[in-house]
Amino acid sequence: MNYKYVVALALVGASGLACADENKPSNFYVEAGYINLNLDVSGLGDDDFDVGMLKFGYNAHENLAIEVMAATGFSDIKGSACYVYCVSQKIELSNAFGLYLKPKVKLGDAEIFARIGYTHAKLKASGDFINGSGDDGDVSFGAGASYSFTKQVYASIDYMRYYDRKGVELSGPSISIGYKF
């Protein structure tokens, strides 16, 4: 048998396998979404932010993904409180960043998942007697579900507790649309 034919057949076979892999999505994905983030300050009450977020993920295994999240506030919390005198205040979410492990189970076109990791957020406050900013981080956790419309496009909903320390809690539901590369 001529070696040229064997090499040519091997190259044709390898190129066929390479073309088959091009139709398969990679392990990377991106999500863009909205978080209805609730800020609850012990003794002072709670209110909600409108937050936009972007997540980048990598499916390390069929049952485990690693995600990075970046978020920023679209709205501020504005309010006033009257005790002996009235004061007004404005609180805004400057940014938030997170790193998470996402264990998951696929159920047909749906998927249920948990999420655990760390979130770091920066808030700015201004008002009659307050003017400053602060940032801190905490262990974060939550759970959710997603549904695939196609092999690459899906929607996801979840509920996360991003921060719960020093009498301050940041938590809330989110909805997002995702794309698998």
C-alpha positions in Angstrom: 0.0 0.0 0.0 1.2 3.5 -0.9 2.0 5.7 2.1 0.8 8.8 0.3 -2.8 7.3 0.2 -2.7 6.4 3.9 -1.6 9.9 4.8 -4.2 11.5 2.5 -7.0 9.3 4.0 -5.8 10.2 7.6 -5.8 13.9 6.7 -9.3 13.7 5.2 -10.5 11.8 8.3 -9.0 14.2 10.7 -10.4 17.2 8.8 -13.9 15.6 9.0 -13.5 15.2 12.8 -12.4 18.8 13.1 -15.4 20.0 11.1 -17.7 18.0 13.3 -16.3 19.7 16.4 -17.0 23.2 14.9 -20.7 22.6 15.3 -20.4 21.7 19.0 -20.5 24.7 21.4 -17.4 25.3 23.5 -17.4 25.2 27.2 -17.6 29.0 27.5 -20.7 31.1 28.0 -21.9 34.6 28.7 -25.0 35.9 30.4 -26.5 39.4 30.5 -29.3 40.1 33.0 -31.1 42.2 35.6 -31.0 41.8 39.4 -33.7 43.2 41.6 -31.2 43.8 44.4 -32.6 44.4 47.9 -30.5 46.4 50.4 -31.6 45.7 54.0 -29.9 47.6 56.8 -30.7 46.4 60.3 -32.8 49.0 62.1 -33.2 51.3 59.1 -35.3 49.2 56.7 -34.8 48.1 53.1 -35.2 49.2 49.6 -34.3 47.9 46.1 -31.8 48.7 43.4 -32.1 48.0 39.7 -28.8 46.3 38.8 -27.4 45.2 35.4 -25.0 42.2 35.4 -22.8 40.3 33.1 -21.5 36.8 33.8 -18.8 34.9 32.1 -18.7 31.1 32.7 -16.7 28.0 31.9 -18.2 24.5 32.1 -15.4 22.6 33.7 -17.5 19.5 33.9 -21.0 18.6 32.8 -22.1 19.1 36.5 -19.8 22.1 37.5 -19.2 25.5 36.0 -17.0 28.4 37.2 -18.4 31.9 36.8 -17.2 35.5 37.1 -19.8 38.3 37.6 -19.6 42.1 37.1 -22.6 44.3 38.0 -23.5 48.0 38.3 -26.5 49.8 39.6 -29.0 51.4 37.2 -31.0 53.2 39.9 -30.3 54.7 43.3 -32.2 54.3 46.5 -33.5 57.7 47.5 -35.4 58.4 50.7 -35.9 60.5 53.7 -36.3 59.7 57.3 -37.8 61.9 60.0 -36.9 61.4 63.6 -36.4 64.7 65.5 -35.7 66.3 62.1 -35.9 65.1 58.5 -32.8 63.9 56.5 -32.6 62.9 52.9 -30.2 60.3 51.5 -29.2 58.6 48.3 -27.4 55.3 48.1 -26.1 53.8 44.8 -24.4 50.6 43.9 -21.1 51.6 42.2 -20.1 48.1 41.2 -20.0 44.5 42.3 -17.8 41.6 41.3 -18.1 37.9 42.1 -16.4 34.6 41.6 -18.6 31.4 41.9 -18.7 27.7 41.6 -21.9 26.5 40.0 -22.9 22.8 40.6 -25.7 21.8 38.3 -27.9 19.0 37.0 -29.3 18.9 33.5 -32.9 17.7 33.1 -33.6 17.6 29.3 -33.7 21.2 28.1 -33.8 22.5 31.7 -31.1 22.8 34.3 -31.2 23.4 38.0 -28.2 24.8 39.8 -26.7 26.1 43.0 -24.1 28.8 43.2 -21.5 29.5 45.9 -18.6 31.9 46.0 -17.6 35.4 46.9 -19.0 38.8 46.0 -17.3 42.2 46.6 -19.5 45.3 46.3 -19.0 49.1 46.5 -21.7 51.4 47.7 -21.8 55.2 47.7 -24.0 57.2 50.0 -24.8 60.9 50.0 -27.3 63.1 51.7 -27.8 65.7 54.4 -25.4 64.1 56.9 -23.8 61.3 54.9 -21.2 61.6 52.1 -18.9 58.7 51.4 -18.4 55.3 50.0 -17.5 51.8 51.3 -16.7 48.5 49.9 -16.7 45.0 51.4 -17.1 41.4 50.4 -18.7 38.2 51.7 -19.5 34.6 50.9 -22.4 34.4 48.5 -24.8 31.6 47.7 -28.0 30.9 45.9 -30.0 28.6 43.5 -31.8 28.8 40.2 -32.9 27.2 37.0 -32.3 27.7 33.3 -34.0 26.6 30.1 -32.3 26.1 26.7 -34.2 27.4 23.7 -31.5 26.2 21.3 -28.1 24.6 21.7 -26.6 28.0 22.3 -29.3 30.3 23.7 -30.9 30.0 27.1 -32.7 31.9 29.8 -32.0 31.7 33.5 -33.6 32.8 36.8 -32.0 32.6 40.3 -32.1 34.0 43.8 -28.8 35.0 45.5 -27.6 36.3 48.8 -24.6 38.3 47.9 -23.7 39.9 51.2 -24.8 39.5 54.8 -22.5 41.1 57.4 -22.4 44.0 59.8 -26.2 44.4 59.8 -26.3 44.9 56.0 -27.8 42.3 53.6 -27.7 42.4 49.8 -29.9 39.8 48.1 -32.4 39.3 45.4 -33.7 37.5 42.3 -32.2 37.9 38.8 -33.2 37.0 35.3 -30.8 36.7 32.4 -30.3 35.5 28.8 -27.3 33.5 28.0 -25.2 32.4 25.0 -23.0 29.3 24.8 -20.0 29.8 22.5 
